[in-house]
Amino acid sequence: MKNARHLTLNALFLLMVFAVPITQIVVDLTNDMAPQALALFDLPQLDTESGPLSATVSWVRQMMDEKHLRDYEDALEESSFFEEVGRRGFQFIRYLALGALGEKAIRGVSDCTSTPRT
């Protein structure tokens, strides 16, 4: 019985970790787009004349370059399915459960005791 619980927890954990990227890839493919995850490896052609090891090291350095990774992250945020669909729903549930308005919102004060002006 203990092993079944462990397997179930492991399966749920893996589902949570891989559900978002797999769903994003499926959404990209159904919209006739290349999966966004492949943009990480979209680098300029490398000079292979200096040898395969040197070219591989150069490619890894370009892939891990801060600007390249920031651009990749910005592109992921712009085209994310969960960013578009999930954010509003999550914010609404958070508002209902916790009364949290968000980082940039300020709760207004309603003065219901005043009489309307005539």
Secondary structure, DSSP 8 states (H G I E B T S, - for coil): -HHHHHHHHHHHHHHHHHHHHHHHHHHHHHTT---GGGGGG------GGG-HHHHHHHHHHHHT-HHHHHHHHHHHHHH-HHHHHHHHHHHHHHHHHH----SS-------TTS----
